[in-house]
Amino acid sequence: MKKIIFLLTVIFSVSTYSQSLGYDDLGVMFAKDDNFGTARFEAMSGAFGALGGDLSSVHINPAGGAVARRSNFSITAGNTSVNSKANYYGAENSLRDNSFNLSQIGGVLVFGGAKNSNWNNFAISFNYKMKSDFNKSYSVKGNSGFALFNQHPSDKSNPTNKYNKAKEQYFSNTYSGESGVFNIGLSSVYQNKLYIGGGVNIHSFKLDQVTNLTEVNLDDKGNELTAFNEQTSAFEATGVSLSVGFIYKTDSNFRFGLAYETPTWYSNVIEENNLVEDPVFDDWLFGFTEIKTNDLGAVSAENETRTNEYSLKTQGRLTASGAYVFAKKGLLSIDYTYKNYKGIKYIDENDINENLESIFKATHSFNIGTEWRFDKVSVRGGYHYEQSPYENTKFKGNLNGFSLGAGYNFGKMKIDLSYRNSNNNSSYEMYDSRYPRDVKPIEIKNNNSRIIGTVTFSL
């Protein structure tokens, strides 16, 4: 029964008026990982697959835990700033959202190998990191020429008065929440050359969305009808994935790595929304709605909140890495990651999954990082490129970003700072697919920046 309810919800979301997330965009948000981590990790754009040694590296390659020379503990906090510039029929509006959060905390315990054993060290790592910060909002005001709310529900005249001349639309979309992952890893090194490791990843996901649409439409005599619609959705889930990997040092300078993370299984996604058919206005309208005119006044209706439960899995991830270490002076590292977003599946929902097959594609991403040391001071930089998971990238483009950072080693304590910036383009269908496709989507230019600091203590 729950499966049927969910399927009906999805069908309505693509065939009726709904401002909320579609199943494709929701799947991407579950799969999203913005490479958050320690300040050192982020300063080098997360290019740690062949390096290891940093707590955040175990999320890329679990073999990296054994690279640590001593047990340590680290904690990271900082500010994320999102600037969204939205364009709707030539009218632009910019909004900036800031959120302060604890984005990483964890430790690694390093143990020496048995005497006369080729296995030199063992490490147990435990680390939490934020995967994505969903806090952002944008709003637009413009005129597409399309009037969705074109009559008052209390109008009993025959024929009813039509308000078909669009005067203005105002739309706002607000997201809040975050996703994260807690990793428990075990790793070891063989003959000081081959590092191997595995891990269990417990994923958490929490997302809230509120959309508001206001229309002002006119009849043939210039009288106004004002309509307001609000839709709310909330998602919460816990998932699990496994990861394995290795790092091999060919000599004291060059090393390479390979790691794989399985798909993440979310066995019980709980969704609450007010996307219930509205009996007051029509059988296709969702959410809280109010419609008013000067002569007939205001009529409103608020739907009850409905809870749906379903399951989904996201795609796996394959990462190949290489790094060159210039003795104790510096290093250069690169990671290549392959993800096939066609692997996003809603369990036992074949019709939905067939649609996803045509929407998504396999992606390639590159992370490049470098670090140079001057006595106790380290300076770092990096570059990140990630392809869009959508086949149609006209309004949902690739992601580009850079990062900078520095750190100071006090001996048993290290302090690191980093700054990262990335940008991409996206879009949002205000009217979804029920009405004419010549209504343009909202075009959004996203610019994200983060300033964070990490304190690491040697144990």
C-alpha positions as CSV (number, residue, x, y, z in Angstrom):
1,M,0.0,0.0,0.0
2,K,2.8,2.4,0.8
3,K,4.4,1.7,-2.5
4,I,1.2,2.6,-4.3
5,I,0.8,5.8,-2.4
6,F,4.3,6.9,-3.2
7,L,3.9,6.0,-6.9
8,L,0.7,8.1,-7.1
9,T,2.6,11.0,-5.4
10,V,5.3,10.8,-8.0
11,I,2.8,10.6,-10.9
12,F,1.0,13.7,-9.6
13,S,4.3,15.5,-9.2
14,V,5.1,15.2,-12.9
15,S,1.5,15.4,-14.4
16,T,-0.1,18.0,-12.2
17,Y,0.7,21.3,-10.6
18,S,3.5,20.9,-8.1
19,Q,6.3,23.2,-7.2
20,S,8.2,20.7,-5.1
21,L,11.2,18.5,-6.0
22,G,10.7,15.9,-8.6
23,Y,11.9,12.3,-8.1
24,D,15.0,13.0,-10.3
25,D,16.2,16.1,-8.4
26,L,15.5,14.4,-5.1
27,G,17.6,11.4,-6.1
28,V,20.5,13.7,-7.0
29,M,20.3,15.4,-3.6
30,F,20.5,12.0,-1.9
31,A,23.5,11.1,-4.0
32,K,25.2,14.5,-3.6
33,D,28.6,14.7,-1.9
34,D,30.4,18.1,-1.9
35,N,33.8,16.8,-0.7
36,F,33.6,18.5,2.7
37,G,36.3,17.6,5.2
38,T,39.2,19.0,7.2
39,A,40.7,22.3,6.3
40,R,43.7,20.6,4.8
41,F,41.5,18.2,2.8
42,E,39.4,21.1,1.4
43,A,42.3,23.3,0.7
44,M,43.6,20.7,-1.7
45,S,40.1,20.1,-3.2
46,G,39.9,16.7,-1.7
47,A,42.6,15.1,-3.8
48,F,43.7,12.6,-1.2
49,G,42.9,9.2,-2.8
50,A,46.6,8.3,-3.1
51,L,47.9,10.3,-0.1
52,G,45.9,9.3,2.9
53,G,47.0,10.4,6.3
54,D,44.2,12.9,6.7
55,L,41.0,11.8,8.5
56,S,38.8,13.0,5.6
57,S,40.8,10.8,3.2
58,V,39.2,7.6,4.5
59,H,35.9,8.7,2.8
60,I,37.7,8.7,-0.5
61,N,40.0,5.7,0.1
62,P,39.8,3.7,3.4
63,A,43.4,2.6,3.0
64,G,44.4,6.1,3.8
65,G,43.9,5.6,7.6
66,A,47.1,3.4,7.8
67,V,49.2,6.2,6.3
68,A,48.9,8.2,9.6
69,R,52.1,7.9,11.6
70,R,50.5,8.4,15.0
71,S,47.1,8.5,16.5
72,N,45.3,11.8,16.2
73,F,41.9,13.5,16.6
74,S,40.6,16.5,14.7
75,I,37.5,18.8,14.6
76,T,36.4,21.2,11.9
77,A,33.9,24.1,11.9
78,G,33.2,26.9,9.6
79,N,30.8,29.0,7.5
80,T,29.2,28.1,4.2
81,S,27.9,31.0,2.1
82,V,25.6,30.4,-0.9
83,N,24.8,33.2,-3.4
84,S,21.9,32.4,-5.7
85,K,21.2,34.7,-8.6
86,A,17.8,33.8,-10.2
87,N,16.5,35.0,-13.5
88,Y,12.9,34.8,-14.7
89,Y,11.9,36.4,-18.0
90,G,14.7,39.0,-17.7
91,A,14.1,39.9,-14.1
92,E,17.0,39.0,-11.8
93,N,17.2,38.7,-8.0
94,S,20.1,37.7,-5.8
95,L,19.9,36.1,-2.3
96,R,22.8,35.1,0.0
97,D,22.4,32.4,2.7
98,N,25.0,31.8,5.4
99,S,25.2,28.8,7.7
100,F,27.8,27.9,10.4
101,N,28.2,24.3,11.2
102,L,30.4,21.6,12.6
103,S,31.4,19.8,9.4
104,Q,33.9,17.1,10.6
105,I,34.9,15.3,13.8
106,G,36.8,12.1,14.2
107,G,40.0,10.3,15.1
108,V,42.4,7.5,14.0
109,L,44.1,5.0,16.3
110,V,47.4,3.7,15.0
111,F,48.9,0.4,16.3
112,G,52.3,-1.1,15.4
113,G,52.6,-4.5,13.8
114,A,53.7,-7.7,15.4
115,K,57.5,-8.3,15.7
116,N,59.1,-9.8,12.6
117,S,55.8,-9.3,10.7
118,N,55.5,-7.8,7.2
119,W,52.4,-6.0,8.3
120,N,53.9,-2.8,9.8
121,N,50.9,-0.8,11.1
122,F,47.2,-1.2,11.7
123,A,44.8,1.7,12.0
124,I,41.2,2.1,13.2
125,S,39.5,5.3,12.0
126,F,36.2,6.8,12.9
127,N,35.1,10.0,11.4
128,Y,31.9,12.0,10.7
129,K,31.8,14.6,7.9
130,M,29.0,16.6,6.4
131,K,28.3,15.6,2.8
132,S,26.1,18.5,1.7
133,D,24.7,21.7,3.2
134,F,21.2,22.2,1.8
135,N,20.6,25.7,3.3
136,K,19.9,28.0,0.4
137,S,17.0,30.1,-1.0
138,Y,16.1,32.1,-4.0
139,S,13.2,34.2,-5.3
140,V,12.0,35.7,-8.5
141,K,9.4,38.2,-9.7
142,G,8.5,38.4,-13.4
143,N,5.8,37.7,-16.0
144,S,5.7,34.6,-18.2
145,G,2.3,35.6,-19.7
146,F,0.7,32.4,-18.3
147,A,-2.1,32.5,-15.8
148,L,-2.6,29.3,-13.8
149,F,-5.2,30.6,-11.3
150,N,-7.8,32.1,-13.7
151,Q,-11.1,32.0,-11.8
152,H,-12.5,32.4,-8.3
153,P,-13.9,29.2,-6.8
154,S,-16.9,31.0,-5.4
155,D,-17.9,32.5,-8.7
156,K,-21.4,30.9,-9.6
157,S,-22.0,33.0,-12.7
158,N,-22.5,31.3,-16.0
159,P,-20.1,31.6,-17.7
160,T,-17.7,32.2,-14.9
161,N,-15.4,35.3,-15.1
162,K,-12.0,34.4,-16.4
163,Y,-8.8,36.1,-15.3
164,N,-6.6,35.0,-18.2
165,K,-4.3,38.0,-18.5
166,A,-1.1,37.4,-16.4
167,K,0.2,40.5,-14.7
168,E,2.9,39.1,-12.4
169,Q,4.2,36.0,-10.7
170,Y,6.4,35.9,-7.6
171,F,8.1,32.6,-6.6
172,S,10.4,31.7,-3.7
173,N,12.1,28.4,-2.9
174,T,13.8,27.7,0.4
175,Y,15.8,24.6,1.3
176,S,17.2,23.7,4.8
177,G,19.0,20.6,6.2
178,E,22.1,18.6,5.5
179,S,23.4,15.2,4.7
180,G,26.3,13.5,6.4
181,V,28.2,10.2,6.7
182,F,29.9,8.5,9.6
183,N,32.8,6.1,8.6
184,I,34.3,3.3,10.6
185,G,37.4,2.0,8.9
186,L,40.1,-0.6,9.3
187,S,43.4,-0.4,7.4
188,S,46.9,-1.8,7.4
189,V,50.2,-1.5,5.6
190,Y,52.3,-4.3,4.1
191,Q,56.1,-3.9,3.9
192,N,55.7,-0.2,4.0
193,K,54.5,-0.2,0.4
194,L,51.0,-1.6,0.1
195,Y,48.2,0.0,2.1
196,I,44.8,-1.7,2.2
197,G,41.6,-0.8,3.9
198,G,37.9,-1.1,4.2
199,G,35.1,0.8,5.8
200,V,31.4,0.9,6.7
201,N,29.6,4.2,6.0
202,I,26.4,5.2,7.8
203,H,24.7,8.0,5.9
204,S,22.2,10.5,7.3
205,F,19.8,12.7,5.3
206,K,17.5,15.5,6.3
207,L,15.9,18.0,3.9
208,D,13.0,20.5,4.2
209,Q,11.6,22.5,1.3
210,V,9.1,25.3,1.2
211,T,7.9,26.9,-2.0
212,N,5.6,29.9,-2.4
213,L,3.9,31.1,-5.6
214,T,1.9,34.3,-5.9
215,E,0.1,35.2,-9.1
216,V,-1.7,38.4,-10.0
217,N,-4.0,38.0,-13.0
218,L,-6.5,40.3,-14.8
219,D,-9.9,39.8,-16.4
220,D,-11.0,41.6,-19.6
221,K,-12.1,44.6,-17.5
222,G,-8.8,45.0,-15.6
223,N,-10.0,43.5,-12.3
224,E,-7.4,41.6,-10.4
225,L,-7.3,38.1,-9.0
226,T,-4.5,37.3,-6.5
227,A,-3.6,33.7,-5.8
228,F,-1.2,32.3,-3.2
229,N,0.0,28.7,-3.0
230,E,2.4,27.2,-0.5
231,Q,3.8,23.7,-0.7
232,T,6.0,22.0,2.0
233,S,8.0,18.8,1.9
234,A,10.3,17.1,4.5
235,F,12.6,14.1,3.9
236,E,14.5,12.1,6.5
237,A,16.5,8.9,6.0
238,T,19.5,6.7,7.1
239,G,21.5,4.6,4.6
240,V,24.5,2.4,4.5
241,S,27.4,1.7,2.1
242,L,30.7,-0.2,2.1
243,S,34.1,0.9,0.8
244,V,37.4,-0.8,0.0
245,G,40.7,0.5,-1.4
246,F,44.4,0.3,-1.7
247,I,47.4,2.6,-2.0
248,Y,50.8,1.4,-3.4
249,K,54.1,3.3,-3.1
250,T,56.3,2.5,-6.0
251,D,59.2,4.4,-4.4
252,S,59.7,7.2,-1.9
253,N,58.1,9.7,-4.3
254,F,55.3,8.2,-6.4
255,R,52.2,6.4,-5.2
256,F,48.9,5.5,-6.7
257,G,45.5,4.3,-5.3
258,L,42.2,2.8,-6.3
259,A,39.0,2.8,-4.2
260,Y,35.4,1.7,-4.6
261,E,32.3,2.7,-2.6
262,T,29.2,0.6,-3.1
263,P,25.8,2.1,-3.8
264,T,24.2,3.6,-0.7
265,W,20.9,1.9,0.4
266,Y,18.3,4.0,2.1
267,S,15.8,1.4,3.2
268,N,13.2,3.7,4.8
269,V,12.9,7.2,3.5
270,I,10.2,9.1,5.4
271,E,8.6,11.9,3.5
272,E,6.0,14.4,4.9
273,N,4.3,16.8,2.6
274,N,1.1,18.7,2.1
275,L,0.8,17.6,-1.6
276,V,-2.7,16.3,-1.2
277,E,-5.5,16.9,-3.7
278,D,-7.4,20.1,-2.8
279,P,-11.2,19.4,-2.9
280,V,-12.0,23.1,-2.6
281,F,-10.4,24.3,-5.8
282,D,-9.8,21.3,-8.0
283,D,-8.5,17.8,-7.9
284,W,-5.0,18.7,-9.2
285,L,-4.0,21.5,-6.8
286,F,-1.7,20.8,-3.9
287,G,-0.8,22.6,-0.7
288,F,-2.2,25.6,1.0
289,T,-4.0,27.9,-1.4
290,E,-5.8,31.3,-1.1
291,I,-7.6,33.0,-4.0
292,K,-9.2,36.5,-3.7
293,T,-10.8,39.2,-5.7
294,N,-12.3,42.5,-4.7
295,D,-15.9,41.5,-5.3
296,L,-15.9,37.9,-4.1
297,G,-13.3,38.2,-1.3
298,A,-10.8,35.5,-0.3
299,V,-11.3,31.7,-0.2
300,S,-8.6,29.4,1.2
301,A,-8.0,25.8,1.9
302,E,-5.1,24.0,3.7
303,N,-4.5,20.3,3.1
304,E,-3.4,17.9,5.8
305,T,0.1,16.6,6.0
306,R,0.7,13.2,4.5
307,T,3.5,10.7,5.3
308,N,5.0,8.4,2.7
309,E,7.6,5.7,3.2
310,Y,9.8,4.2,0.4
311,S,13.3,3.0,-0.3
312,L,16.0,4.0,-2.8
313,K,19.6,3.4,-3.6
314,T,22.1,5.8,-5.0
315,Q,25.0,5.1,-7.4
316,G,28.4,3.7,-6.4
317,R,31.7,5.5,-6.8
318,L,35.1,4.5,-8.3
319,T,38.1,6.6,-7.6
320,A,41.6,6.3,-9.2
321,S,44.4,8.4,-7.7
322,G,48.0,9.3,-8.2
323,A,50.4,11.5,-6.2
324,Y,54.1,12.6,-6.3
325,V,55.9,13.6,-3.2
326,F,58.9,15.9,-3.4
327,A,60.7,14.6,-0.3
328,K,59.7,16.8,2.6
329,K,59.2,19.9,0.5
330,G,55.8,19.4,-1.1
331,L,53.5,17.2,-3.1
332,L,51.1,17.1,-6.1
333,S,48.0,14.9,-6.1
334,I,45.2,14.1,-8.5
335,D,42.0,12.1,-8.2
336,Y,39.6,10.9,-10.9
337,T,36.1,9.8,-9.9
338,Y,33.5,7.9,-12.0
339,K,29.9,7.8,-11.0
340,N,27.0,6.4,-13.0
341,Y,23.9,8.3,-11.9
342,K,21.7,5.8,-13.9
343,G,22.3,3.7,-10.8
344,I,19.9,5.8,-8.7
345,K,16.8,3.5,-8.3
346,Y,13.6,3.7,-6.3
347,I,13.0,0.2,-5.1
348,D,10.2,-1.7,-6.8
349,E,9.2,1.4,-8.9
350,N,10.1,0.2,-12.5
351,D,8.2,3.0,-14.3
352,I,10.0,5.7,-12.3
353,N,13.4,4.0,-12.8
354,E,12.9,3.8,-16.6
355,N,12.4,7.5,-16.7
356,L,15.5,8.1,-14.6
357,E,17.5,6.0,-17.2
358,S,16.8,8.7,-19.8
359,I,17.4,11.6,-17.4
360,F,20.7,10.7,-15.9
361,K,24.2,9.8,-17.2
362,A,27.6,8.6,-16.0
363,T,29.9,11.4,-14.8
364,H,33.6,12.1,-14.5
365,S,35.2,14.4,-12.0
366,F,38.8,15.6,-11.3
367,N,40.3,16.9,-8.1
368,I,43.9,18.3,-8.2
369,G,45.7,19.4,-5.0
370,T,49.1,20.6,-4.0
371,E,50.9,21.3,-0.7
372,W,54.3,23.0,0.0
373,R,56.0,23.1,3.3
374,F,58.3,25.8,4.8
375,D,59.5,24.6,8.1
376,K,56.3,24.5,10.3
377,V,54.1,26.4,7.8
378,S,52.3,24.7,4.9
379,V,50.5,26.4,2.0
380,R,48.0,24.6,-0.2
381,G,45.8,24.9,-3.3
382,G,43.5,22.9,-5.4
383,Y,41.0,22.7,-8.3
384,H,37.8,20.7,-8.7
385,Y,35.7,19.8,-11.7
386,E,32.6,17.7,-11.7
387,Q,30.2,16.9,-14.6
388,S,26.5,17.4,-14.3
389,P,24.6,14.1,-13.7
390,Y,21.8,15.2,-16.2
391,E,21.8,14.3,-19.9
392,N,20.4,17.8,-20.6
393,T,22.9,20.2,-19.2
394,K,21.4,23.4,-20.8
395,F,20.2,24.7,-17.4
396,K,21.9,22.2,-15.0
397,G,25.6,22.6,-15.8
398,N,29.0,21.3,-14.6
399,L,30.6,22.4,-11.4
400,N,34.0,24.2,-11.3
401,G,35.9,25.3,-8.2
402,F,39.2,26.2,-6.6
403,S,40.5,26.2,-3.1
404,L,43.3,27.7,-1.0
405,G,44.6,27.2,2.5
406,A,47.5,27.2,5.0
407,G,48.4,25.4,8.2
408,Y,50.9,25.6,11.1
409,N,52.4,22.6,12.9
410,F,52.9,23.3,16.7
411,G,54.1,19.7,17.3
412,K,51.4,17.9,19.1
413,M,48.8,20.3,17.7
414,K,48.1,21.6,14.2
415,I,45.8,24.4,13.0
416,D,44.7,24.6,9.4
417,L,42.5,27.1,7.6
418,S,41.0,26.9,4.1
419,Y,38.8,28.8,1.6
420,R,37.0,27.2,-1.3
421,N,34.8,28.5,-4.0
422,S,32.7,26.8,-6.6
423,N,30.0,27.7,-9.2
424,N,27.5,26.1,-11.5
425,N,24.2,26.8,-13.2
426,S,20.9,25.1,-12.5
427,S,17.2,25.6,-13.2
428,Y,13.8,25.1,-11.6
429,E,10.4,24.4,-13.2
430,M,7.9,26.7,-11.5
431,Y,4.9,25.1,-13.2
432,D,6.3,21.5,-13.7
433,S,4.9,19.7,-16.7
434,R,1.1,20.0,-16.6
435,Y,1.1,23.3,-18.5
436,P,2.7,24.6,-21.6
437,R,6.4,23.8,-22.0
438,D,7.0,27.3,-23.5
439,V,6.9,28.6,-19.9
440,K,10.6,29.0,-19.2
441,P,12.2,27.6,-16.1
442,I,13.9,29.8,-13.5
443,E,17.6,30.0,-14.4
444,I,19.9,30.1,-11.3
445,K,23.6,30.9,-11.1
446,N,25.0,29.4,-7.9
447,N,28.2,30.5,-6.2
448,N,29.2,28.6,-3.1
449,S,32.1,29.5,-0.8
450,R,33.4,28.1,2.5
451,I,35.8,29.3,5.1
452,I,36.7,26.6,7.7
453,G,39.3,25.8,10.4
454,T,40.5,22.5,11.8
455,V,42.3,21.7,15.0
456,T,44.2,18.4,15.1
457,F,45.7,16.9,18.2
458,S,48.2,14.1,18.2
459,L,47.4,11.4,20.8
